Amino acid sequence: MNVEKTELKKSNFSVEEYTDEILKDPVKNAIIGLLYEKGGCFFGDIIQELKFPYDLILQNLLELKNLGIISKKSEPSHFVLN
């Protein structure tokens, strides 16, 4: 699922300065689209759904988390959009 700018703006976070960069990155776009669609996902489910390499998904999840776009809510890791 590709995320559009309007979908990112509808969420409770501001990503104005990162929107274009995020939307151009297929892994970040897929992660945000999945979390938007499902309202949150466990790490293992993200790996199974997206079919990108484990390391690539992990790296992009951490980048999105550091930007404040997503957050980890529990152990095992459950990620949601902020």
Biopython code that builds the backbone (N, CA, C, O; Angstrom):
import numpy as np
from Bio.PDB.StructureBuilder import StructureBuilder

atoms = [
    (1, "MET", "N", (0.849, -1.184, 0.000)),
    (1, "MET", "CA", (0.000, 0.000, 0.000)),
    (1, "MET", "C", (0.883, 1.231, 0.000)),
    (1, "MET", "O", (1.757, 1.364, 0.856)),
    (2, "ASN", "N", (0.673, 2.115, -0.926)),
    (2, "ASN", "CA", (1.413, 3.361, -0.960)),
    (2, "ASN", "C", (0.667, 4.414, -0.165)),
    (2, "ASN", "O", (-0.554, 4.537, -0.265)),
    (3, "VAL", "N", (1.402, 5.161, 0.615)),
    (3, "VAL", "CA", (0.827, 6.198, 1.457)),
    (3, "VAL", "C", (0.871, 7.516, 0.702)),
    (3, "VAL", "O", (1.875, 7.844, 0.071)),
    (4, "GLU", "N", (-0.194, 8.253, 0.766)),
    (4, "GLU", "CA", (-0.261, 9.575, 0.147)),
    (4, "GLU", "C", (0.022, 10.631, 1.212)),
    (4, "GLU", "O", (-0.103, 10.361, 2.406)),
    (5, "LYS", "N", (0.404, 11.834, 0.782)),
    (5, "LYS", "CA", (0.692, 12.920, 1.716)),
    (5, "LYS", "C", (-0.501, 13.210, 2.610)),
    (5, "LYS", "O", (-0.326, 13.474, 3.800)),
    (6, "THR", "N", (-1.714, 13.166, 2.062)),
    (6, "THR", "CA", (-2.895, 13.478, 2.857)),
    (6, "THR", "C", (-3.085, 12.470, 3.982)),
    (6, "THR", "O", (-3.549, 12.837, 5.062)),
    (7, "GLU", "N", (-2.735, 11.206, 3.750)),
    (7, "GLU", "CA", (-2.857, 10.196, 4.793)),
    (7, "GLU", "C", (-1.864, 10.460, 5.910)),
    (7, "GLU", "O", (-2.189, 10.278, 7.083)),
    (8, "LEU", "N", (-0.658, 10.886, 5.560)),
    (8, "LEU", "CA", (0.320, 11.203, 6.591)),
    (8, "LEU", "C", (-0.137, 12.403, 7.400)),
    (8, "LEU", "O", (0.036, 12.428, 8.618)),
    (9, "LYS", "N", (-0.714, 13.388, 6.749)),
    (9, "LYS", "CA", (-1.158, 14.591, 7.450)),
    (9, "LYS", "C", (-2.370, 14.318, 8.330)),
    (9, "LYS", "O", (-2.582, 15.030, 9.311)),
    (10, "LYS", "N", (-3.177, 13.297, 8.004)),
    (10, "LYS", "CA", (-4.345, 12.965, 8.815)),
    (10, "LYS", "C", (-3.956, 12.350, 10.145)),
    (10, "LYS", "O", (-4.737, 12.385, 11.096)),
    (11, "SER", "N", (-2.759, 11.786, 10.226)),
    (11, "SER", "CA", (-2.309, 11.168, 11.458)),
    (11, "SER", "C", (-1.969, 12.245, 12.485)),
    (11, "SER", "O", (-1.935, 13.432, 12.158)),
    (12, "ASN", "N", (-1.719, 11.832, 13.718)),
    (12, "ASN", "CA", (-1.475, 12.765, 14.804)),
    (12, "ASN", "C", (-0.030, 13.216, 14.917)),
    (12, "ASN", "O", (0.400, 13.575, 16.013)),
    (13, "PHE", "N", (0.731, 13.216, 13.846)),
    (13, "PHE", "CA", (2.112, 13.661, 13.889)),
    (13, "PHE", "C", (2.386, 14.582, 12.716)),
    (13, "PHE", "O", (1.672, 14.559, 11.714)),
    (14, "SER", "N", (3.413, 15.381, 12.847)),
    (14, "SER", "CA", (3.783, 16.295, 11.780)),
    (14, "SER", "C", (5.070, 15.812, 11.141)),
    (14, "SER", "O", (6.104, 15.710, 11.802)),
    (15, "VAL", "N", (5.002, 15.520, 9.870)),
    (15, "VAL", "CA", (6.183, 15.035, 9.160)),
    (15, "VAL", "C", (6.472, 15.890, 7.938)),
    (15, "VAL", "O", (7.075, 15.427, 6.970)),
    (16, "GLU", "N", (6.036, 17.145, 7.994)),
    (16, "GLU", "CA", (6.173, 18.033, 6.849)),
    (16, "GLU", "C", (7.570, 18.003, 6.242)),
    (16, "GLU", "O", (7.716, 17.879, 5.026)),
    (17, "GLU", "N", (8.597, 18.116, 7.079)),
    (17, "GLU", "CA", (9.954, 18.186, 6.548)),
    (17, "GLU", "C", (10.466, 16.841, 6.052)),
    (17, "GLU", "O", (11.457, 16.802, 5.322)),
    (18, "TYR", "N", (9.828, 15.747, 6.420)),
    (18, "TYR", "CA", (10.284, 14.415, 6.024)),
    (18, "TYR", "C", (9.363, 13.730, 5.026)),
    (18, "TYR", "O", (9.706, 12.669, 4.506)),
    (19, "THR", "N", (8.195, 14.316, 4.746)),
    (19, "THR", "CA", (7.174, 13.649, 3.953)),
    (19, "THR", "C", (7.691, 13.169, 2.604)),
    (19, "THR", "O", (7.526, 11.997, 2.266)),
    (20, "ASP", "N", (8.304, 14.036, 1.841)),
    (20, "ASP", "CA", (8.767, 13.641, 0.504)),
    (20, "ASP", "C", (9.811, 12.542, 0.575)),
    (20, "ASP", "O", (9.771, 11.595, -0.210)),
    (21, "GLU", "N", (10.749, 12.660, 1.516)),
    (21, "GLU", "CA", (11.796, 11.639, 1.674)),
    (21, "GLU", "C", (11.180, 10.295, 2.048)),
    (21, "GLU", "O", (11.573, 9.258, 1.515)),
    (22, "ILE", "N", (10.229, 10.315, 2.953)),
    (22, "ILE", "CA", (9.591, 9.081, 3.416)),
    (22, "ILE", "C", (8.794, 8.435, 2.287)),
    (22, "ILE", "O", (8.866, 7.221, 2.092)),
    (23, "LEU", "N", (8.044, 9.231, 1.549)),
    (23, "LEU", "CA", (7.206, 8.686, 0.486)),
    (23, "LEU", "C", (8.025, 8.130, -0.671)),
    (23, "LEU", "O", (7.552, 7.259, -1.401)),
    (24, "LYS", "N", (9.242, 8.621, -0.844)),
    (24, "LYS", "CA", (10.113, 8.112, -1.908)),
    (24, "LYS", "C", (10.805, 6.816, -1.512)),
    (24, "LYS", "O", (11.280, 6.083, -2.380)),
    (25, "ASP", "N", (10.871, 6.521, -0.226)),
    (25, "ASP", "CA", (11.536, 5.312, 0.267)),
    (25, "ASP", "C", (10.511, 4.176, 0.309)),
    (25, "ASP", "O", (9.563, 4.239, 1.091)),
    (26, "PRO", "N", (10.683, 3.144, -0.515)),
    (26, "PRO", "CA", (9.663, 2.082, -0.573)),
    (26, "PRO", "C", (9.477, 1.317, 0.736)),
    (26, "PRO", "O", (8.369, 0.872, 1.034)),
    (27, "VAL", "N", (10.541, 1.159, 1.517)),
    (27, "VAL", "CA", (10.423, 0.417, 2.774)),
    (27, "VAL", "C", (9.671, 1.253, 3.809)),
    (27, "VAL", "O", (8.743, 0.763, 4.451)),
    (28, "LYS", "N", (10.074, 2.516, 3.968)),
    (28, "LYS", "CA", (9.379, 3.394, 4.923)),
    (28, "LYS", "C", (7.916, 3.569, 4.527)),
    (28, "LYS", "O", (7.023, 3.537, 5.373)),
    (29, "ASN", "N", (7.688, 3.753, 3.236)),
    (29, "ASN", "CA", (6.331, 3.916, 2.736)),
    (29, "ASN", "C", (5.496, 2.674, 3.057)),
    (29, "ASN", "O", (4.351, 2.792, 3.494)),
    (30, "ALA", "N", (6.058, 1.502, 2.844)),
    (30, "ALA", "CA", (5.337, 0.253, 3.118)),
    (30, "ALA", "C", (5.059, 0.087, 4.605)),
    (30, "ALA", "O", (3.971, -0.345, 4.988)),
    (31, "ILE", "N", (6.030, 0.426, 5.445)),
    (31, "ILE", "CA", (5.844, 0.317, 6.902)),
    (31, "ILE", "C", (4.725, 1.237, 7.356)),
    (31, "ILE", "O", (3.818, 0.809, 8.070)),
    (32, "ILE", "N", (4.783, 2.501, 6.945)),
    (32, "ILE", "CA", (3.754, 3.466, 7.351)),
    (32, "ILE", "C", (2.393, 3.057, 6.808)),
    (32, "ILE", "O", (1.391, 3.157, 7.515)),
    (33, "GLY", "N", (2.346, 2.600, 5.571)),
    (33, "GLY", "CA", (1.084, 2.148, 4.994)),
    (33, "GLY", "C", (0.481, 0.989, 5.769)),
    (33, "GLY", "O", (-0.725, 0.958, 6.014)),
    (34, "LEU", "N", (1.314, 0.044, 6.150)),
    (34, "LEU", "CA", (0.843, -1.115, 6.913)),
    (34, "LEU", "C", (0.333, -0.698, 8.289)),
    (34, "LEU", "O", (-0.731, -1.145, 8.719)),
    (35, "LEU", "N", (1.080, 0.151, 8.976)),
    (35, "LEU", "CA", (0.659, 0.609, 10.304)),
    (35, "LEU", "C", (-0.606, 1.449, 10.211)),
    (35, "LEU", "O", (-1.471, 1.361, 11.082)),
    (36, "TYR", "N", (-0.723, 2.251, 9.180)),
    (36, "TYR", "CA", (-1.916, 3.068, 8.966)),
    (36, "TYR", "C", (-3.131, 2.185, 8.710)),
    (36, "TYR", "O", (-4.208, 2.408, 9.264)),
    (37, "GLU", "N", (-2.940, 1.184, 7.866)),
    (37, "GLU", "CA", (-4.024, 0.279, 7.486)),
    (37, "GLU", "C", (-4.505, -0.564, 8.665)),
    (37, "GLU", "O", (-5.708, -0.746, 8.854)),
    (38, "LYS", "N", (-3.569, -1.075, 9.451)),
    (38, "LYS", "CA", (-3.920, -2.014, 10.521)),
    (38, "LYS", "C", (-4.022, -1.371, 11.897)),
    (38, "LYS", "O", (-4.487, -2.006, 12.843)),
    (39, "GLY", "N", (-3.592, -0.120, 12.020)),
    (39, "GLY", "CA", (-3.648, 0.548, 13.321)),
    (39, "GLY", "C", (-2.516, 0.141, 14.247)),
    (39, "GLY", "O", (-2.538, 0.478, 15.430)),
    (40, "GLY", "N", (-1.536, -0.570, 13.737)),
    (40, "GLY", "CA", (-0.393, -1.038, 14.521)),
    (40, "GLY", "C", (-0.097, -2.493, 14.194)),
    (40, "GLY", "O", (-0.987, -3.237, 13.780)),
    (41, "CYS", "N", (1.145, -2.893, 14.380)),
    (41, "CYS", "CA", (1.553, -4.264, 14.069)),
    (41, "CYS", "C", (2.706, -4.686, 14.963)),
    (41, "CYS", "O", (3.529, -3.869, 15.377)),
    (42, "PHE", "N", (2.746, -5.974, 15.251)),
    (42, "PHE", "CA", (3.913, -6.539, 15.918)),
    (42, "PHE", "C", (5.037, -6.671, 14.899)),
    (42, "PHE", "O", (4.791, -6.828, 13.703)),
    (43, "PHE", "N", (6.266, -6.604, 15.384)),
    (43, "PHE", "CA", (7.440, -6.653, 14.530)),
    (43, "PHE", "C", (7.419, -7.876, 13.613)),
    (43, "PHE", "O", (7.674, -7.753, 12.415)),
    (44, "GLY", "N", (7.124, -9.034, 14.156)),
    (44, "GLY", "CA", (7.086, -10.267, 13.354)),
    (44, "GLY", "C", (6.059, -10.201, 12.238)),
    (44, "GLY", "O", (6.292, -10.711, 11.142)),
    (45, "ASP", "N", (4.918, -9.573, 12.514)),
    (45, "ASP", "CA", (3.884, -9.420, 11.488)),
    (45, "ASP", "C", (4.344, -8.477, 10.381)),
    (45, "ASP", "O", (4.037, -8.694, 9.209)),
    (46, "ILE", "N", (5.079, -7.431, 10.755)),
    (46, "ILE", "CA", (5.618, -6.500, 9.752)),
    (46, "ILE", "C", (6.568, -7.243, 8.827)),
    (46, "ILE", "O", (6.516, -7.071, 7.609)),
    (47, "ILE", "N", (7.437, -8.070, 9.405)),
    (47, "ILE", "CA", (8.393, -8.852, 8.614)),
    (47, "ILE", "C", (7.649, -9.767, 7.632)),
    (47, "ILE", "O", (8.012, -9.839, 6.457)),
    (48, "GLN", "N", (6.622, -10.458, 8.103)),
    (48, "GLN", "CA", (5.876, -11.383, 7.248)),
    (48, "GLN", "C", (5.085, -10.661, 6.165)),
    (48, "GLN", "O", (5.035, -11.123, 5.025)),
    (49, "GLU", "N", (4.474, -9.548, 6.504)),
    (49, "GLU", "CA", (3.634, -8.815, 5.556)),
    (49, "GLU", "C", (4.435, -8.172, 4.433)),
    (49, "GLU", "O", (4.025, -8.225, 3.273)),
    (50, "LEU", "N", (5.570, -7.566, 4.762)),
    (50, "LEU", "CA", (6.250, -6.712, 3.797)),
    (50, "LEU", "C", (7.242, -7.421, 2.891)),
    (50, "LEU", "O", (7.536, -6.920, 1.805)),
    (51, "LYS", "N", (7.757, -8.543, 3.290)),
    (51, "LYS", "CA", (8.663, -9.324, 2.441)),
    (51, "LYS", "C", (9.959, -8.602, 2.059)),
    (51, "LYS", "O", (10.598, -8.955, 1.068)),
    (52, "PHE", "N", (10.343, -7.595, 2.842)),
    (52, "PHE", "CA", (11.661, -6.979, 2.685)),
    (52, "PHE", "C", (12.616, -7.707, 3.622)),
    (52, "PHE", "O", (12.162, -8.366, 4.557)),
    (53, "PRO", "N", (13.923, -7.610, 3.402)),
    (53, "PRO", "CA", (14.874, -8.252, 4.316)),
    (53, "PRO", "C", (14.729, -7.726, 5.745)),
    (53, "PRO", "O", (14.469, -6.544, 5.966)),
    (54, "TYR", "N", (14.904, -8.626, 6.699)),
    (54, "TYR", "CA", (14.775, -8.329, 8.122)),
    (54, "TYR", "C", (15.563, -7.084, 8.508)),
    (54, "TYR", "O", (15.019, -6.168, 9.124)),
    (55, "ASP", "N", (16.853, -7.049, 8.142)),
    (55, "ASP", "CA", (17.721, -5.937, 8.532)),
    (55, "ASP", "C", (17.231, -4.604, 7.974)),
    (55, "ASP", "O", (17.319, -3.578, 8.649)),
    (56, "LEU", "N", (16.723, -4.616, 6.763)),
    (56, "LEU", "CA", (16.236, -3.398, 6.136)),
    (56, "LEU", "C", (14.991, -2.875, 6.846)),
    (56, "LEU", "O", (14.859, -1.671, 7.064)),
    (57, "ILE", "N", (14.092, -3.766, 7.201)),
    (57, "ILE", "CA", (12.884, -3.364, 7.934)),
    (57, "ILE", "C", (13.261, -2.830, 9.308)),
    (57, "ILE", "O", (12.755, -1.790, 9.728)),
    (58, "LEU", "N", (14.139, -3.529, 10.007)),
    (58, "LEU", "CA", (14.553, -3.089, 11.334)),
    (58, "LEU", "C", (15.187, -1.698, 11.273)),
    (58, "LEU", "O", (14.852, -0.828, 12.077)),
    (59, "GLN", "N", (16.091, -1.489, 10.333)),
    (59, "GLN", "CA", (16.759, -0.196, 10.184)),
    (59, "GLN", "C", (15.735, 0.918, 9.944)),
    (59, "GLN", "O", (15.816, 1.982, 10.557)),
    (60, "ASN", "N", (14.785, 0.672, 9.061)),
    (60, "ASN", "CA", (13.786, 1.688, 8.740)),
    (60, "ASN", "C", (12.807, 1.921, 9.876)),
    (60, "ASN", "O", (12.367, 3.052, 10.081)),
    (61, "LEU", "N", (12.451, 0.876, 10.623)),
    (61, "LEU", "CA", (11.605, 1.050, 11.804)),
    (61, "LEU", "C", (12.296, 1.951, 12.826)),
    (61, "LEU", "O", (11.672, 2.844, 13.398)),
    (62, "LEU", "N", (13.583, 1.709, 13.049)),
    (62, "LEU", "CA", (14.327, 2.522, 14.013)),
    (62, "LEU", "C", (14.438, 3.973, 13.541)),
    (62, "LEU", "O", (14.338, 4.895, 14.350)),
    (63, "GLU", "N", (14.640, 4.180, 12.248)),
    (63, "GLU", "CA", (14.698, 5.542, 11.715)),
    (63, "GLU", "C", (13.358, 6.251, 11.892)),
    (63, "GLU", "O", (13.323, 7.409, 12.308)),
    (64, "LEU", "N", (12.267, 5.575, 11.582)),
    (64, "LEU", "CA", (10.938, 6.172, 11.754)),
    (64, "LEU", "C", (10.640, 6.448, 13.223)),
    (64, "LEU", "O", (10.014, 7.454, 13.557)),
    (65, "LYS", "N", (11.088, 5.557, 14.094)),
    (65, "LYS", "CA", (10.902, 5.749, 15.539)),
    (65, "LYS", "C", (11.710, 6.949, 16.019)),
    (65, "LYS", "O", (11.207, 7.756, 16.801)),
    (66, "ASN", "N", (12.951, 7.078, 15.564)),
    (66, "ASN", "CA", (13.798, 8.201, 15.964)),
    (66, "ASN", "C", (13.255, 9.534, 15.451)),
    (66, "ASN", "O", (13.468, 10.570, 16.082)),
    (67, "LEU", "N", (12.564, 9.520, 14.326)),
    (67, "LEU", "CA", (11.934, 10.729, 13.797)),
    (67, "LEU", "C", (10.638, 11.070, 14.542)),
    (67, "LEU", "O", (10.081, 12.154, 14.367)),
    (68, "GLY", "N", (10.168, 10.140, 15.370)),
    (68, "GLY", "CA", (8.938, 10.363, 16.118)),
    (68, "GLY", "C", (7.682, 10.065, 15.329)),
    (68, "GLY", "O", (6.585, 10.441, 15.742)),
    (69, "ILE", "N", (7.825, 9.395, 14.200)),
    (69, "ILE", "CA", (6.683, 9.081, 13.343)),
    (69, "ILE", "C", (5.939, 7.849, 13.840)),
    (69, "ILE", "O", (4.715, 7.769, 13.740)),
    (70, "ILE", "N", (6.682, 6.899, 14.373)),
    (70, "ILE", "CA", (6.074, 5.706, 14.965)),
    (70, "ILE", "C", (6.618, 5.546, 16.375)),
    (70, "ILE", "O", (7.605, 6.177, 16.753)),
    (71, "SER", "N", (5.961, 4.700, 17.138)),
    (71, "SER", "CA", (6.461, 4.379, 18.469)),
    (71, "SER", "C", (6.270, 2.903, 18.755)),
    (71, "SER", "O", (5.410, 2.240, 18.176)),
    (72, "LYS", "N", (7.095, 2.406, 19.665)),
    (72, "LYS", "CA", (7.023, 1.008, 20.085)),
    (72, "LYS", "C", (6.240, 0.985, 21.386)),
    (72, "LYS", "O", (6.608, 1.661, 22.347)),
    (73, "LYS", "N", (5.168, 0.216, 21.421)),
    (73, "LYS", "CA", (4.253, 0.252, 22.549)),
    (73, "LYS", "C", (4.447, -0.851, 23.589)),
    (73, "LYS", "O", (3.988, -0.693, 24.720)),
    (74, "SER", "N", (5.100, -1.947, 23.258)),
    (74, "SER", "CA", (5.200, -3.042, 24.230)),
    (74, "SER", "C", (6.282, -4.021, 23.822)),
    (74, "SER", "O", (6.915, -3.866, 22.778)),
    (75, "GLU", "N", (6.487, -5.014, 24.644)),
    (75, "GLU", "CA", (7.344, -6.147, 24.318)),
    (75, "GLU", "C", (6.431, -7.365, 24.243)),
    (75, "GLU", "O", (5.680, -7.572, 25.195)),
    (76, "PRO", "N", (6.429, -8.166, 23.224)),
    (76, "PRO", "CA", (7.242, -7.999, 22.030)),
    (76, "PRO", "C", (6.877, -6.711, 21.315)),
    (76, "PRO", "O", (5.791, -6.164, 21.507)),
    (77, "SER", "N", (7.781, -6.241, 20.504)),
    (77, "SER", "CA", (7.657, -4.937, 19.860)),
    (77, "SER", "C", (6.381, -4.812, 19.032)),
    (77, "SER", "O", (6.169, -5.548, 18.068)),
    (78, "HIS", "N", (5.542, -3.867, 19.431)),
    (78, "HIS", "CA", (4.314, -3.541, 18.712)),
    (78, "HIS", "C", (4.433, -2.077, 18.308)),
    (78, "HIS", "O", (4.487, -1.197, 19.167)),
    (79, "PHE", "N", (4.473, -1.811, 16.999)),
    (79, "PHE", "CA", (4.687, -0.472, 16.492)),
    (79, "PHE", "C", (3.373, 0.141, 16.041)),
    (79, "PHE", "O", (2.526, -0.540, 15.463)),
    (80, "VAL", "N", (3.206, 1.453, 16.312)),
    (80, "VAL", "CA", (2.027, 2.201, 15.900)),
    (80, "VAL", "C", (2.452, 3.562, 15.382)),
    (80, "VAL", "O", (3.537, 4.042, 15.708)),
    (81, "LEU", "N", (1.593, 4.191, 14.569)),
    (81, "LEU", "CA", (1.833, 5.560, 14.150)),
    (81, "LEU", "C", (1.567, 6.472, 15.322)),
    (81, "LEU", "O", (0.662, 6.212, 16.115)),
    (82, "ASN", "N", (2.334, 7.533, 15.448)),
    (82, "ASN", "CA", (2.082, 8.532, 16.498)),
    (82, "ASN", "C", (1.031, 9.498, 16.037)),
    (82, "ASN", "O", (0.673, 10.418, 16.772)),
]
sb = StructureBuilder()
sb.init_structure("model")
sb.init_model(0)
sb.init_chain("A")
sb.init_seg("    ")
for serial, (resi, resn, name, xyz) in enumerate(atoms, 1):
    if name == "N":
        sb.init_residue(resn, " ", resi, " ")
    sb.init_atom(name, np.array(xyz, "f"), 0.0, 1.0, " ", f" {name:<3s}", serial, name[0])
structure = sb.get_structure()
